[in-house]
């Protein structure tokens, strides 16, 4: 059972990562600049969002 739960959690984390990256990539350069985000930061921010949800 633990292996199944772990697999489900990992799948949920990947979904959060993909959705976050997709949302940030859909923003215009101006929107990103207003948020203080560069395109180069999107991967890290998506990863951070994923792991912060998992550890909460």
C-alpha distance matrix in Angstrom:
0.0 3.8 5.4 5.2 6.3 8.6 10.0 10.7 12.4 14.4 15.5 16.7 18.5 20.2 21.3 22.8 24.5 26.0 27.2 28.8 30.5 31.7 33.1 34.9 36.2 37.7 39.9 43.5 44.9 46.7 43.7 41.8 45.0 45.2 41.7 42.6 40.2 41.1 39.5 38.6 36.5 34.2 31.6 31.4 31.3 28.5 26.5 27.4 26.5 23.0 22.3 24.1 21.9 18.7 20.2 21.5
3.8 0.0 3.8 5.4 5.1 6.1 8.6 9.8 10.5 12.2 14.2 15.3 16.4 18.4 20.0 21.1 22.5 24.3 25.7 26.9 28.6 30.1 31.5 33.0 34.4 36.1 38.1 41.6 42.8 44.6 41.6 39.6 42.6 42.9 39.3 40.0 37.6 38.6 37.1 36.0 33.7 31.7 29.0 28.5 28.6 26.1 23.7 24.4 23.9 20.4 19.3 21.2 19.3 15.9 17.0 18.8
5.4 3.8 0.0 3.8 5.5 5.1 6.1 8.6 9.9 10.5 12.2 14.2 15.3 16.5 18.4 20.0 21.0 22.5 24.4 25.7 27.0 28.4 30.2 31.7 32.7 34.6 36.8 40.2 41.4 43.5 40.7 38.5 41.6 42.2 38.7 39.2 36.6 37.2 35.4 34.3 32.3 30.2 27.3 27.2 27.6 24.9 22.5 23.8 23.4 19.7 18.9 21.3 19.6 16.2 17.9 20.0
5.2 5.4 3.8 0.0 3.8 5.4 5.1 6.2 8.7 9.9 10.5 12.4 14.3 15.4 16.6 18.5 20.0 21.2 22.6 24.4 25.9 26.9 28.6 30.4 31.5 33.0 35.4 38.9 40.3 42.4 39.4 37.6 40.8 41.2 37.9 38.8 36.1 36.8 34.9 34.2 32.3 29.8 27.1 27.3 27.4 24.3 22.5 23.9 22.9 19.3 19.1 21.3 19.1 16.0 18.3 19.9
6.3 5.1 5.5 3.8 0.0 3.8 5.4 5.1 6.2 8.6 9.8 10.6 12.3 14.3 15.4 16.6 18.4 20.1 21.1 22.6 24.4 25.7 27.0 28.7 30.2 31.6 33.7 37.3 38.7 40.5 37.4 35.6 38.7 38.9 35.4 36.4 34.0 35.0 33.4 32.8 30.5 28.1 25.7 25.6 25.3 22.4 20.6 21.5 20.3 16.9 16.5 18.3 15.9 12.9 15.0 16.3
8.6 6.1 5.1 5.4 3.8 0.0 3.8 5.4 5.1 6.2 8.6 9.9 10.5 12.4 14.3 15.3 16.5 18.4 20.0 21.1 22.5 24.2 25.7 27.1 28.4 30.3 32.3 35.7 36.8 38.8 35.9 33.8 36.8 37.2 33.7 34.4 31.8 32.7 31.0 30.1 27.9 25.7 23.1 22.8 22.9 20.2 17.9 19.0 18.4 14.8 14.0 16.4 14.6 11.2 13.3 15.4
10.0 8.6 6.1 5.1 5.4 3.8 0.0 3.8 5.5 5.1 6.1 8.6 9.9 10.6 12.4 14.3 15.3 16.5 18.4 20.0 21.1 22.4 24.3 25.9 26.8 28.5 30.9 34.3 35.6 37.8 35.0 33.0 36.2 36.8 33.5 34.2 31.4 32.0 30.0 29.2 27.3 24.9 22.1 22.5 22.7 19.6 17.7 19.4 18.7 14.9 15.0 17.8 15.8 12.9 15.6 17.6
10.7 9.8 8.6 6.2 5.1 5.4 3.8 0.0 3.8 5.5 5.1 6.2 8.7 10.0 10.6 12.5 14.3 15.4 16.5 18.4 20.1 21.0 22.5 24.4 25.7 27.0 29.3 32.9 34.4 36.4 33.4 31.7 35.0 35.3 32.0 33.1 30.5 31.3 29.5 29.1 27.1 24.3 22.1 22.5 22.1 18.8 17.5 19.0 17.5 13.9 14.6 16.7 14.1 11.7 14.8 16.1
12.4 10.5 9.9 8.7 6.2 5.1 5.5 3.8 0.0 3.8 5.4 5.1 6.2 8.7 9.8 10.6 12.3 14.3 15.3 16.5 18.4 19.9 21.0 22.6 24.2 25.8 27.7 31.3 32.6 34.3 31.3 29.4 32.5 32.8 29.3 30.3 27.8 28.9 27.4 26.8 24.5 22.0 19.8 19.7 19.2 16.3 14.6 15.7 14.3 10.8 11.0 13.1 10.6 7.9 11.1 12.6
14.4 12.2 10.5 9.9 8.6 6.2 5.1 5.5 3.8 0.0 3.8 5.4 5.0 6.2 8.6 9.9 10.5 12.3 14.2 15.3 16.5 18.2 19.9 21.2 22.3 24.3 26.4 29.8 30.8 32.9 30.2 28.0 31.2 31.9 28.5 29.1 26.3 27.0 25.1 24.4 22.3 19.9 17.3 17.5 17.6 14.5 12.6 14.4 13.7 9.9 10.3 13.2 11.6 9.0 12.2 14.4
15.5 14.2 12.2 10.5 9.8 8.6 6.1 5.1 5.4 3.8 0.0 3.8 5.4 5.2 6.3 8.8 9.9 10.6 12.3 14.3 15.4 16.4 18.3 20.1 21.0 22.5 25.0 28.4 29.9 32.1 29.3 27.5 30.9 31.5 28.3 29.3 26.4 27.0 24.8 24.5 22.8 19.9 17.6 18.5 18.2 14.8 13.7 15.9 14.5 11.0 12.5 15.1 12.9 11.2 14.8 16.4
16.7 15.3 14.2 12.4 10.6 9.9 8.6 6.2 5.1 5.4 3.8 0.0 3.8 5.5 5.1 6.3 8.7 10.0 10.6 12.3 14.3 15.2 16.4 18.4 19.9 21.1 23.2 26.8 28.4 30.2 27.2 25.6 28.9 29.2 25.9 27.2 24.6 25.7 23.9 23.9 21.7 18.8 17.0 17.6 16.7 13.3 12.8 14.2 12.2 8.9 10.8 12.7 10.0 9.0 12.7 13.6
18.5 16.4 15.3 14.3 12.3 10.5 9.9 8.7 6.2 5.0 5.4 3.8 0.0 3.8 5.3 5.1 6.2 8.6 9.9 10.5 12.3 14.1 15.3 16.5 18.1 20.0 21.8 25.2 26.4 28.3 25.4 23.4 26.6 27.0 23.7 24.5 21.9 22.8 21.2 20.9 18.5 15.9 13.9 14.1 13.4 10.2 9.1 10.7 9.2 5.6 7.5 9.9 8.1 7.0 10.7 12.2
20.2 18.4 16.5 15.4 14.3 12.4 10.6 10.0 8.7 6.2 5.2 5.5 3.8 0.0 3.8 5.4 5.0 6.1 8.5 9.9 10.5 12.0 14.1 15.4 16.2 18.2 20.5 23.8 25.0 27.3 24.7 22.6 26.0 26.8 23.7 24.5 21.5 21.8 19.7 19.4 17.7 14.7 12.4 13.6 13.5 9.9 9.2 11.9 10.7 7.5 10.0 12.8 11.4 10.7 14.2 15.9
21.3 20.0 18.4 16.6 15.4 14.3 12.4 10.6 9.8 8.6 6.3 5.1 5.3 3.8 0.0 3.8 5.4 5.2 6.1 8.5 9.9 10.4 12.1 14.2 15.2 16.4 18.8 22.4 24.1 26.1 23.3 21.8 25.3 25.8 22.9 24.2 21.3 22.0 19.9 20.3 18.6 15.2 13.7 15.2 14.2 10.5 11.1 13.3 11.2 8.7 11.8 13.8 11.6 11.8 15.5 16.4
22.8 21.1 20.0 18.5 16.6 15.3 14.3 12.5 10.6 9.9 8.8 6.3 5.1 5.4 3.8 0.0 3.8 5.5 5.2 6.0 8.5 9.8 10.5 12.2 14.0 15.4 17.1 20.7 22.3 24.0 20.9 19.3 22.7 23.0 19.8 21.2 18.6 19.7 18.1 18.6 16.3 13.1 12.2 13.0 11.3 7.9 8.9 10.3 7.6 5.8 9.3 10.6 8.6 9.8 13.2 13.7
24.5 22.5 21.0 20.0 18.4 16.5 15.3 14.3 12.3 10.5 9.9 8.7 6.2 5.0 5.4 3.8 0.0 3.8 5.6 5.3 6.1 8.5 10.0 10.7 12.1 14.2 16.0 19.3 20.4 22.5 19.9 17.7 21.0 21.9 18.8 19.6 16.5 17.1 15.2 15.3 13.3 10.2 8.6 9.8 9.0 5.2 6.0 8.6 7.1 5.4 8.9 10.9 10.2 11.1 14.1 15.4
26.0 24.3 22.5 21.2 20.1 18.4 16.5 15.4 14.3 12.3 10.6 10.0 8.6 6.1 5.2 5.5 3.8 0.0 3.8 5.5 5.2 6.0 8.5 10.0 10.4 12.1 14.7 18.0 19.5 21.8 19.4 17.6 21.2 22.2 19.5 20.6 17.3 17.5 15.0 15.6 14.4 10.8 9.6 12.0 11.3 7.6 9.2 12.1 10.5 9.2 12.7 14.6 13.6 14.5 17.8 18.8
27.2 25.7 24.4 22.6 21.1 20.0 18.4 16.5 15.3 14.2 12.3 10.6 9.9 8.5 6.1 5.2 5.6 3.8 0.0 3.8 5.5 5.0 6.0 8.6 9.8 10.5 12.9 16.5 18.5 20.3 17.4 16.3 20.0 20.4 17.8 19.5 16.7 17.5 15.4 16.8 15.2 11.5 11.5 13.5 11.7 8.4 10.9 12.8 10.3 9.8 13.6 14.6 13.2 14.8 18.1 18.3
28.8 26.9 25.7 24.4 22.6 21.1 20.0 18.4 16.5 15.3 14.3 12.3 10.5 9.9 8.5 6.0 5.3 5.5 3.8 0.0 3.8 5.4 5.2 6.2 8.5 10.0 11.3 14.8 16.3 18.0 15.0 13.4 16.9 17.4 14.5 16.0 13.2 14.3 12.8 14.1 11.9 8.5 9.1 10.5 8.2 5.4 8.7 10.0 7.5 8.4 12.0 12.5 11.9 14.1 16.8 17.0
30.5 28.6 27.0 25.9 24.4 22.5 21.1 20.1 18.4 16.5 15.4 14.3 12.3 10.5 9.9 8.5 6.1 5.2 5.5 3.8 0.0 3.8 5.5 5.2 6.0 8.5 10.3 13.4 14.5 16.9 14.6 12.5 16.0 17.3 14.8 15.7 12.4 12.4 10.1 11.3 10.0 6.2 6.7 9.3 8.1 5.5 8.7 10.9 9.7 10.3 13.6 14.8 14.8 16.5 19.1 19.9
31.7 30.1 28.4 26.9 25.7 24.2 22.4 21.0 19.9 18.2 16.4 15.2 14.1 12.0 10.4 9.8 8.5 6.0 5.0 5.4 3.8 0.0 3.8 5.6 5.2 6.2 9.0 12.3 14.3 16.6 14.3 13.1 16.9 17.9 16.0 17.4 14.3 14.3 11.7 13.7 13.0 9.3 10.2 13.1 11.6 9.2 12.3 14.5 12.7 13.1 16.7 17.8 17.1 19.0 21.9 22.3
33.1 31.5 30.2 28.6 27.0 25.7 24.3 22.5 21.0 19.9 18.3 16.4 15.3 14.1 12.1 10.5 10.0 8.5 6.0 5.2 5.5 3.8 0.0 3.8 5.5 5.2 6.9 10.6 12.9 14.5 11.6 11.0 14.8 15.2 13.2 15.3 12.8 13.6 11.9 14.4 13.1 9.7 11.6 13.7 11.4 9.6 13.3 14.5 12.2 13.5 17.1 17.3 16.6 19.1 21.7 21.6
34.9 33.0 31.7 30.4 28.7 27.1 25.9 24.4 22.6 21.2 20.1 18.4 16.5 15.4 14.2 12.2 10.7 10.0 8.6 6.2 5.2 5.6 3.8 0.0 3.8 5.4 5.5 8.8 10.1 12.0 9.4 7.8 11.5 12.5 10.4 12.0 9.1 9.8 8.3 11.0 9.7 6.6 9.4 11.4 9.1 8.5 12.2 13.2 11.7 13.7 16.8 17.0 17.1 19.7 21.8 22.0
36.2 34.4 32.7 31.5 30.2 28.4 26.8 25.7 24.2 22.3 21.0 19.9 18.1 16.2 15.2 14.0 12.1 10.4 9.8 8.5 6.0 5.2 5.5 3.8 0.0 3.8 5.5 7.9 9.3 12.1 10.5 9.0 12.6 14.2 12.9 14.0 10.8 10.1 7.5 10.4 10.5 7.4 9.7 12.6 11.4 10.5 13.9 15.6 14.6 16.0 19.2 19.9 20.0 22.2 24.6 25.0
37.7 36.1 34.6 33.0 31.6 30.3 28.5 27.0 25.8 24.3 22.5 21.1 20.0 18.2 16.4 15.4 14.2 12.1 10.5 10.0 8.5 6.2 5.2 5.4 3.8 0.0 3.8 6.6 9.5 11.5 9.7 9.7 13.2 14.3 13.5 15.4 12.8 12.6 10.5 13.8 13.8 10.9 13.4 16.1 14.3 13.3 16.9 18.4 16.7 18.2 21.6 22.0 21.6 24.1 26.6 26.6
39.9 38.1 36.8 35.4 33.7 32.3 30.9 29.3 27.7 26.4 25.0 23.2 21.8 20.5 18.8 17.1 16.0 14.7 12.9 11.3 10.3 9.0 6.9 5.5 5.5 3.8 0.0 3.8 6.6 8.0 5.9 6.3 9.8 10.5 10.3 12.3 10.3 10.6 9.6 13.3 13.0 10.8 14.1 16.1 14.0 13.9 17.6 18.4 16.9 19.1 22.2 22.1 22.2 24.9 27.0 26.8
43.5 41.6 40.2 38.9 37.3 35.7 34.3 32.9 31.3 29.8 28.4 26.8 25.2 23.8 22.4 20.7 19.3 18.0 16.5 14.8 13.4 12.3 10.6 8.8 7.9 6.6 3.8 0.0 3.8 5.3 5.1 6.3 8.6 9.9 10.8 12.3 10.8 10.5 9.8 13.6 14.1 12.7 16.1 18.1 16.4 16.8 20.4 21.1 20.1 22.4 25.3 25.2 25.6 28.3 30.3 30.1
44.9 42.8 41.4 40.3 38.7 36.8 35.6 34.4 32.6 30.8 29.9 28.4 26.4 25.0 24.1 22.3 20.4 19.5 18.5 16.3 14.5 14.3 12.9 10.1 9.3 9.5 6.6 3.8 0.0 3.8 5.5 5.1 6.1 8.6 9.9 10.3 8.9 7.9 8.1 11.6 12.5 12.2 15.7 17.3 16.0 17.1 20.4 20.9 20.5 23.0 25.6 25.4 26.4 29.1 30.7 30.7
46.7 44.6 43.5 42.4 40.5 38.8 37.8 36.4 34.3 32.9 32.1 30.2 28.3 27.3 26.1 24.0 22.5 21.8 20.3 18.0 16.9 16.6 14.5 12.0 12.1 11.5 8.0 5.3 3.8 0.0 3.8 5.4 5.0 6.1 8.7 9.6 9.7 9.9 11.1 14.5 14.7 14.6 18.3 19.4 17.6 19.1 22.4 22.4 21.7 24.6 27.1 26.4 27.3 30.3 31.7 31.4
43.7 41.6 40.7 39.4 37.4 35.9 35.0 33.4 31.3 30.2 29.3 27.2 25.4 24.7 23.3 20.9 19.9 19.4 17.4 15.0 14.6 14.3 11.6 9.4 10.5 9.7 5.9 5.1 5.5 3.8 0.0 3.8 5.4 5.1 6.4 8.7 8.6 9.9 11.0 14.4 13.8 13.1 16.8 17.8 15.4 16.6 20.1 19.9 18.8 21.7 24.3 23.4 24.1 27.2 28.7 28.1
41.8 39.6 38.5 37.6 35.6 33.8 33.0 31.7 29.4 28.0 27.5 25.6 23.4 22.6 21.8 19.3 17.7 17.6 16.3 13.4 12.5 13.1 11.0 7.8 9.0 9.7 6.3 6.3 5.1 5.4 3.8 0.0 3.8 5.4 5.1 6.2 5.0 6.3 7.7 10.8 10.1 9.8 13.6 14.3 12.3 13.9 17.2 17.0 16.4 19.4 21.7 21.1 22.2 25.1 26.4 26.2
45.0 42.6 41.6 40.8 38.7 36.8 36.2 35.0 32.5 31.2 30.9 28.9 26.6 26.0 25.3 22.7 21.0 21.2 20.0 16.9 16.0 16.9 14.8 11.5 12.6 13.2 9.8 8.6 6.1 5.0 5.4 3.8 0.0 3.8 5.3 4.8 5.6 6.7 9.4 12.0 11.5 12.3 16.0 16.3 14.5 16.8 19.7 19.2 19.0 22.2 24.1 23.3 24.8 27.7 28.6 28.4
45.2 42.9 42.2 41.2 38.9 37.2 36.8 35.3 32.8 31.9 31.5 29.2 27.0 26.8 25.8 23.0 21.9 22.2 20.4 17.4 17.3 17.9 15.2 12.5 14.2 14.3 10.5 9.9 8.6 6.1 5.1 5.4 3.8 0.0 3.8 5.5 7.6 9.9 12.5 15.1 13.9 14.4 18.1 18.1 15.6 17.8 20.9 19.9 19.2 22.6 24.5 23.2 24.4 27.6 28.4 27.7
41.7 39.3 38.7 37.9 35.4 33.7 33.5 32.0 29.3 28.5 28.3 25.9 23.7 23.7 22.9 19.8 18.8 19.5 17.8 14.5 14.8 16.0 13.2 10.4 12.9 13.5 10.3 10.8 9.9 8.7 6.4 5.1 5.3 3.8 0.0 3.8 5.5 8.8 11.4 13.5 11.5 11.8 15.4 15.0 12.2 14.6 17.5 16.2 15.5 19.0 20.8 19.4 20.7 23.9 24.6 24.0
42.6 40.0 39.2 38.8 36.4 34.4 34.2 33.1 30.3 29.1 29.3 27.2 24.5 24.5 24.2 21.2 19.6 20.6 19.5 16.0 15.7 17.4 15.3 12.0 14.0 15.4 12.3 12.3 10.3 9.6 8.7 6.2 4.8 5.5 3.8 0.0 3.8 6.8 10.2 11.6 9.8 11.3 14.7 13.8 11.9 14.8 17.3 15.9 16.2 19.6 21.0 19.8 21.7 24.6 25.0 24.9
40.2 37.6 36.6 36.1 34.0 31.8 31.4 30.5 27.8 26.3 26.4 24.6 21.9 21.5 21.3 18.6 16.5 17.3 16.7 13.2 12.4 14.3 12.8 9.1 10.8 12.8 10.3 10.8 8.9 9.7 8.6 5.0 5.6 7.6 5.5 3.8 0.0 3.8 6.7 8.2 6.4 7.6 11.1 10.8 9.1 11.8 14.4 13.7 14.1 17.2 18.9 18.3 20.1 22.8 23.6 23.8
41.1 38.6 37.2 36.8 35.0 32.7 32.0 31.3 28.9 27.0 27.0 25.7 22.8 21.8 22.0 19.7 17.1 17.5 17.5 14.3 12.4 14.3 13.6 9.8 10.1 12.6 10.6 10.5 7.9 9.9 9.9 6.3 6.7 9.9 8.8 6.8 3.8 0.0 3.8 5.3 5.4 7.1 10.3 10.8 10.3 12.6 15.0 15.1 15.9 18.6 20.3 20.4 22.2 24.5 25.5 26.2
39.5 37.1 35.4 34.9 33.4 31.0 30.0 29.5 27.4 25.1 24.8 23.9 21.2 19.7 19.9 18.1 15.2 15.0 15.4 12.8 10.1 11.7 11.9 8.3 7.5 10.5 9.6 9.8 8.1 11.1 11.0 7.7 9.4 12.5 11.4 10.2 6.7 3.8 0.0 3.8 5.4 5.5 8.3 10.1 10.1 11.4 13.9 15.0 15.7 17.7 19.8 20.4 21.9 23.9 25.4 26.3
38.6 36.0 34.3 34.2 32.8 30.1 29.2 29.1 26.8 24.4 24.5 23.9 20.9 19.4 20.3 18.6 15.3 15.6 16.8 14.1 11.3 13.7 14.4 11.0 10.4 13.8 13.3 13.6 11.6 14.5 14.4 10.8 12.0 15.1 13.5 11.6 8.2 5.3 3.8 0.0 3.8 5.7 7.1 8.2 9.5 11.2 12.7 13.9 15.5 17.2 18.7 19.7 21.7 23.2 24.4 25.8
36.5 33.7 32.3 32.3 30.5 27.9 27.3 27.1 24.5 22.3 22.8 21.7 18.5 17.7 18.6 16.3 13.3 14.4 15.2 11.9 10.0 13.0 13.1 9.7 10.5 13.8 13.0 14.1 12.5 14.7 13.8 10.1 11.5 13.9 11.5 9.8 6.4 5.4 5.4 3.8 0.0 3.8 5.7 5.5 6.1 8.5 10.1 10.5 12.1 14.3 15.6 16.2 18.4 20.1 21.1 22.3
34.2 31.7 30.2 29.8 28.1 25.7 24.9 24.3 22.0 19.9 19.9 18.8 15.9 14.7 15.2 13.1 10.2 10.8 11.5 8.5 6.2 9.3 9.7 6.6 7.4 10.9 10.8 12.7 12.2 14.6 13.1 9.8 12.3 14.4 11.8 11.3 7.6 7.1 5.5 5.7 3.8 0.0 3.8 5.5 5.1 6.0 8.5 9.8 10.4 12.2 14.3 15.2 16.6 18.4 20.0 21.1
31.6 29.0 27.3 27.1 25.7 23.1 22.1 22.1 19.8 17.3 17.6 17.0 13.9 12.4 13.7 12.2 8.6 9.6 11.5 9.1 6.7 10.2 11.6 9.4 9.7 13.4 14.1 16.1 15.7 18.3 16.8 13.6 16.0 18.1 15.4 14.7 11.1 10.3 8.3 7.1 5.7 3.8 0.0 3.8 5.5 5.2 6.2 8.6 9.9 10.7 12.5 14.2 15.7 16.8 18.5 20.2
31.4 28.5 27.2 27.3 25.6 22.8 22.5 22.5 19.7 17.5 18.5 17.6 14.1 13.6 15.2 13.0 9.8 12.0 13.5 10.5 9.3 13.1 13.7 11.4 12.6 16.1 16.1 18.1 17.3 19.4 17.8 14.3 16.3 18.1 15.0 13.8 10.8 10.8 10.1 8.2 5.5 5.5 3.8 0.0 3.8 5.4 5.1 6.0 8.5 9.8 10.7 12.0 14.3 15.4 16.4 18.2
31.3 28.6 27.6 27.4 25.3 22.9 22.7 22.1 19.2 17.6 18.2 16.7 13.4 13.5 14.2 11.3 9.0 11.3 11.7 8.2 8.1 11.6 11.4 9.1 11.4 14.3 14.0 16.4 16.0 17.6 15.4 12.3 14.5 15.6 12.2 11.9 9.1 10.3 10.1 9.5 6.1 5.1 5.5 3.8 0.0 3.8 5.4 5.0 6.1 8.5 10.0 10.4 12.3 14.3 15.4 16.4
28.5 26.1 24.9 24.3 22.4 20.2 19.6 18.8 16.3 14.5 14.8 13.3 10.2 9.9 10.5 7.9 5.2 7.6 8.4 5.4 5.5 9.2 9.6 8.5 10.5 13.3 13.9 16.8 17.1 19.1 16.6 13.9 16.8 17.8 14.6 14.8 11.8 12.6 11.4 11.2 8.5 6.0 5.2 5.4 3.8 0.0 3.8 5.5 5.1 6.2 8.8 10.0 10.9 12.6 14.5 15.7
26.5 23.7 22.5 22.5 20.6 17.9 17.7 17.5 14.6 12.6 13.7 12.8 9.1 9.2 11.1 8.9 6.0 9.2 10.9 8.7 8.7 12.3 13.3 12.2 13.9 16.9 17.6 20.4 20.4 22.4 20.1 17.2 19.7 20.9 17.5 17.3 14.4 15.0 13.9 12.7 10.1 8.5 6.2 5.1 5.4 3.8 0.0 3.8 5.4 5.1 6.3 8.6 10.1 10.8 12.4 14.4
27.4 24.4 23.8 23.9 21.5 19.0 19.4 19.0 15.7 14.4 15.9 14.2 10.7 11.9 13.3 10.3 8.6 12.1 12.8 10.0 10.9 14.5 14.5 13.2 15.6 18.4 18.4 21.1 20.9 22.4 19.9 17.0 19.2 19.9 16.2 15.9 13.7 15.1 15.0 13.9 10.5 9.8 8.6 6.0 5.0 5.5 3.8 0.0 3.8 5.4 5.3 6.0 8.6 9.9 10.6 12.1
26.5 23.9 23.4 22.9 20.3 18.4 18.7 17.5 14.3 13.7 14.5 12.2 9.2 10.7 11.2 7.6 7.1 10.5 10.3 7.5 9.7 12.7 12.2 11.7 14.6 16.7 16.9 20.1 20.5 21.7 18.8 16.4 19.0 19.2 15.5 16.2 14.1 15.9 15.7 15.5 12.1 10.4 9.9 8.5 6.1 5.1 5.4 3.8 0.0 3.8 5.7 5.3 6.3 8.7 10.2 10.8
23.0 20.4 19.7 19.3 16.9 14.8 14.9 13.9 10.8 9.9 11.0 8.9 5.6 7.5 8.7 5.8 5.4 9.2 9.8 8.4 10.3 13.1 13.5 13.7 16.0 18.2 19.1 22.4 23.0 24.6 21.7 19.4 22.2 22.6 19.0 19.6 17.2 18.6 17.7 17.2 14.3 12.2 10.7 9.8 8.5 6.2 5.1 5.4 3.8 0.0 3.8 5.6 5.5 6.4 8.9 10.3
22.3 19.3 18.9 19.1 16.5 14.0 15.0 14.6 11.0 10.3 12.5 10.8 7.5 10.0 11.8 9.3 8.9 12.7 13.6 12.0 13.6 16.7 17.1 16.8 19.2 21.6 22.2 25.3 25.6 27.1 24.3 21.7 24.1 24.5 20.8 21.0 18.9 20.3 19.8 18.7 15.6 14.3 12.5 10.7 10.0 8.8 6.3 5.3 5.7 3.8 0.0 3.8 5.4 4.9 6.1 8.5
24.1 21.2 21.3 21.3 18.3 16.4 17.8 16.7 13.1 13.2 15.1 12.7 9.9 12.8 13.8 10.6 10.9 14.6 14.6 12.5 14.8 17.8 17.3 17.0 19.9 22.0 22.1 25.2 25.4 26.4 23.4 21.1 23.3 23.2 19.4 19.8 18.3 20.4 20.4 19.7 16.2 15.2 14.2 12.0 10.4 10.0 8.6 6.0 5.3 5.6 3.8 0.0 3.8 5.5 5.3 6.2
21.9 19.3 19.6 19.1 15.9 14.6 15.8 14.1 10.6 11.6 12.9 10.0 8.1 11.4 11.6 8.6 10.2 13.6 13.2 11.9 14.8 17.1 16.6 17.1 20.0 21.6 22.2 25.6 26.4 27.3 24.1 22.2 24.8 24.4 20.7 21.7 20.1 22.2 21.9 21.7 18.4 16.6 15.7 14.3 12.3 10.9 10.1 8.6 6.3 5.5 5.4 3.8 0.0 3.8 5.6 5.2
18.7 15.9 16.2 16.0 12.9 11.2 12.9 11.7 7.9 9.0 11.2 9.0 7.0 10.7 11.8 9.8 11.1 14.5 14.8 14.1 16.5 19.0 19.1 19.7 22.2 24.1 24.9 28.3 29.1 30.3 27.2 25.1 27.7 27.6 23.9 24.6 22.8 24.5 23.9 23.2 20.1 18.4 16.8 15.4 14.3 12.6 10.8 9.9 8.7 6.4 4.9 5.5 3.8 0.0 3.8 5.6
20.2 17.0 17.9 18.3 15.0 13.3 15.6 14.8 11.1 12.2 14.8 12.7 10.7 14.2 15.5 13.2 14.1 17.8 18.1 16.8 19.1 21.9 21.7 21.8 24.6 26.6 27.0 30.3 30.7 31.7 28.7 26.4 28.6 28.4 24.6 25.0 23.6 25.5 25.4 24.4 21.1 20.0 18.5 16.4 15.4 14.5 12.4 10.6 10.2 8.9 6.1 5.3 5.6 3.8 0.0 3.8
21.5 18.8 20.0 19.9 16.3 15.4 17.6 16.1 12.6 14.4 16.4 13.6 12.2 15.9 16.4 13.7 15.4 18.8 18.3 17.0 19.9 22.3 21.6 22.0 25.0 26.6 26.8 30.1 30.7 31.4 28.1 26.2 28.4 27.7 24.0 24.9 23.8 26.2 26.3 25.8 22.3 21.1 20.2 18.2 16.4 15.7 14.4 12.1 10.8 10.3 8.5 6.2 5.2 5.6 3.8 0.0
